[in-house]
Amino acid sequence: MQNFEGNKVPQVDFKLHENNQWVNTNSAELFDNKTVVVFSLPGAFTPTCSSTHLPRYEELAGLFKAHGVDSILCVSVNDGFVMESWARDQGLTAVRPIADGNGSFTEGMGMLVDKSALGFGKRSWRYSMLVKNGVVSKMFIEPDVEGDPFLVSDADTMLDYIAPKAAKPEQVALFSKVGCPFCAKAKEELDAAGVNYLEMPLADNVRQRLLSAVAGKGTSPQLFVNGALIGDGTAISAWIKTRT
């Protein structure tokens, strides 16, 4: 894989499908007079791309933009219909999917690789880059090893390069039970405090065992922040007070 730092991005035309209609654009429209973060991946709907690579860029989009990034582009050698469907499935609002259906941009970047053994044909190697006014300022290219390495092209690595001191959003998960008044109170307090959290309601047949395994007690709610256990409703209230 070749490093394109200091060079202009390939000048190609793109045929995208957005809002159920064809949109023609090109490299000049996407990159000229802008600061752009690009990440490229092997394919829409594939496991790592869908579970980690794309969602994290979407999650951190606000921080990128707060630190001077005008747009975030996700490039993949897929057609416009597939990329539009994937964007809808992922609920994208910030990252713009770029269908490089013919692989022209990817080939121009020297990142087109043969995935025929997987039945994929020609696809993009996984990488990310910071582009300023059409010129590649920084690239993070995954190592040339077997498989599909995902070590350096992630959103956190790129954000750390652009803004090393940026405060990243907390990862907050609330395990709850449907109809639980203590869970409802905890959610009210979290909402009032402006905490962005993911709620995970647990079915009766798994709740006690799962919570006992991960939290040490089987009652709900249980709150986790950045991998650390905060605890039950009383602990949640105390944790919220430390944030104000």
Secondary structure, 3 states (H helix, E strand, C coil): CCCCCCCECCCCEEEEEECCEEEEEEHHHHHCCCEEEEEECCCCCCHHHHHHHHHHHHHCHHHHHHCCCCEEEEEECCCHHHHHHHHHHHCCCCEEEEECCCCHHHHHCCCEEECHHHCCCEEECCEEEEEECCEEEEEEECCCCCCCCCCCCCHHHHHHHHCCCCCCCCCEEEEECCCCHHHHHHHHHHHHCCCCCEEEECCHHHHHHHHHHHHCCCCCCEEEECCEEEECHHHHHHHHHHHC
